[in-house]
């Protein structure tokens, strides 16, 4: 009888391990991002915009797995901080494009050491790191397909 409830132990829950690891990872980012005066979700937005310079809120939400109700207030705060501008497109007034400001661009150099520091903190070698990343990407894609 005990075996049938073994799967209900907290230590056997993949969701808990992902949740706890995510929280611990975010804690590692906190001091690194304080130097930039941004939160972790704002850092994710900056990462996207450093790649593409401008992007629609809709596309950003898709890539970050965030809905507009979460993303819009954050982007408004980033605009108030002078990191981004938000502008409705002429073709569709419902669509908003987000663009980096000069201040937003300049933060890229300050942030350049963060990925290496996080890699170092992970305790993985390059092969383990890439394997973990591939496994998490696969899991994310599968779960996202189930939620569609």
C-alpha positions as CSV (number, residue, x, y, z in Angstrom):
1,X,0.0,0.0,0.0
2,X,2.9,2.4,0.8
3,X,4.3,2.0,-2.7
4,X,1.2,3.4,-4.4
5,X,1.6,6.7,-2.6
6,X,5.4,6.9,-3.2
7,X,4.6,9.1,-6.3
8,X,3.0,11.7,-4.0
9,X,6.2,12.4,-2.1
10,X,7.4,16.0,-2.6
11,X,10.9,14.8,-3.6
12,X,9.3,12.8,-6.4
13,X,7.6,15.8,-8.0
14,X,9.3,17.1,-11.1
15,X,7.2,20.3,-10.9
16,X,8.6,21.0,-7.4
17,X,12.2,20.5,-8.5
18,X,11.6,22.9,-11.5
19,X,9.8,25.4,-9.2
20,X,12.5,25.3,-6.5
21,X,15.4,25.4,-9.0
22,X,13.7,28.4,-10.8
23,X,13.4,30.3,-7.6
24,X,17.0,29.5,-6.6
25,X,18.2,30.5,-10.1
26,X,16.3,33.8,-9.9
27,X,17.9,34.5,-6.5
28,X,21.3,34.2,-8.2
29,X,20.4,36.8,-10.7
30,X,19.1,39.3,-8.2
31,X,22.5,40.8,-7.1
32,X,23.7,40.8,-10.7
33,X,20.6,42.6,-11.9
34,X,20.6,45.1,-9.1
35,X,23.7,46.7,-10.7
36,X,21.5,47.3,-13.8
37,X,18.5,48.4,-11.7
38,X,16.2,45.9,-13.4
39,X,14.1,42.9,-12.3
40,X,14.6,39.4,-13.7
41,X,11.5,39.7,-16.0
42,X,12.8,43.1,-17.3
43,X,16.2,41.5,-17.9
44,X,14.4,38.9,-20.1
45,X,12.8,41.7,-22.1
46,X,16.2,43.4,-22.5
47,X,17.7,40.1,-23.8
48,X,15.1,40.0,-26.5
49,X,15.5,43.6,-27.5
50,X,19.3,43.3,-27.5
51,X,18.8,40.6,-30.2
52,X,16.2,42.4,-32.3
53,X,16.2,46.1,-31.2
54,X,12.4,46.3,-31.6
55,X,9.5,43.9,-31.2
56,X,5.8,43.8,-30.9
57,X,4.3,43.2,-27.5
58,X,2.5,40.2,-28.9
59,X,5.7,38.6,-30.2
60,X,7.4,39.4,-26.9
61,X,4.7,37.7,-24.9
62,X,4.9,34.6,-27.1
63,X,8.7,34.3,-26.7
64,X,8.6,35.0,-22.9
65,X,5.4,32.9,-22.3
66,X,3.8,36.0,-20.7
67,X,0.3,37.4,-21.3
68,X,-0.2,41.1,-22.1
69,X,-1.7,41.7,-18.7
70,X,1.6,40.8,-17.2
71,X,3.8,42.3,-19.9
72,X,2.2,45.7,-20.4
73,X,2.6,47.0,-16.8
74,X,6.3,45.9,-16.8
75,X,6.9,47.6,-20.2
76,X,5.3,50.8,-18.8
77,X,7.7,50.7,-15.9
78,X,10.6,50.1,-18.3
79,X,9.5,53.1,-20.3
80,X,9.4,55.2,-17.2
81,X,12.9,54.1,-16.4
82,X,14.0,55.3,-19.9
83,X,14.9,51.8,-21.1
84,X,12.3,51.3,-23.9
85,X,9.7,53.2,-25.8
86,X,6.3,51.9,-26.7
87,X,4.5,53.0,-29.8
88,X,1.3,51.9,-31.5
89,X,1.8,50.8,-35.1
90,X,0.1,52.9,-37.9
91,X,-1.3,49.8,-39.5
92,X,-3.0,48.4,-36.4
93,X,-3.6,50.7,-33.5
94,X,-4.1,47.6,-31.3
95,X,-0.5,46.5,-31.9
96,X,2.3,48.1,-29.9
97,X,6.0,48.0,-30.8
98,X,8.6,48.2,-28.1
99,X,12.0,49.7,-29.0
100,X,15.2,50.1,-26.9
101,X,16.3,53.6,-26.0
102,X,20.0,54.6,-26.0
103,X,20.0,53.9,-22.2
104,X,18.6,50.4,-22.9
105,X,21.2,49.7,-25.5
106,X,24.0,50.9,-23.2
107,X,23.1,48.4,-20.6
108,X,24.1,45.5,-22.8
109,X,27.8,46.0,-22.0
110,X,27.1,46.1,-18.3
111,X,25.1,42.8,-18.6
112,X,27.6,41.0,-20.8
113,X,29.2,39.1,-17.9
114,X,26.0,37.8,-16.4
115,X,25.6,34.6,-18.5
116,X,29.2,33.5,-17.7
117,X,28.6,34.1,-14.0
118,X,25.4,32.0,-14.0
119,X,27.1,29.2,-15.9
120,X,29.8,29.2,-13.3
121,X,27.3,29.1,-10.5
122,X,25.4,26.2,-12.1
123,X,28.3,23.8,-11.3
124,X,28.0,22.2,-14.7
125,X,30.6,21.7,-17.4
126,X,29.7,22.8,-20.9
127,X,28.4,19.4,-22.0
128,X,26.2,19.1,-18.8
129,X,25.0,22.6,-19.3
130,X,24.0,22.0,-22.9
131,X,22.3,18.7,-22.0
132,X,20.3,20.3,-19.2
133,X,19.3,23.2,-21.5
134,X,18.2,20.7,-24.2
135,X,16.1,18.7,-21.7
136,X,14.4,21.8,-20.4
137,X,13.7,23.1,-23.9
138,X,12.2,19.8,-24.8
139,X,10.0,19.8,-21.7
140,X,8.9,23.4,-22.2
141,X,7.9,22.7,-25.8
142,X,6.0,19.6,-24.9
143,X,4.1,21.3,-22.0
144,X,3.4,24.4,-24.1
145,X,1.9,22.2,-26.9
146,X,-0.4,20.6,-24.3
147,X,-1.5,24.0,-23.1
148,X,-2.3,25.4,-26.5
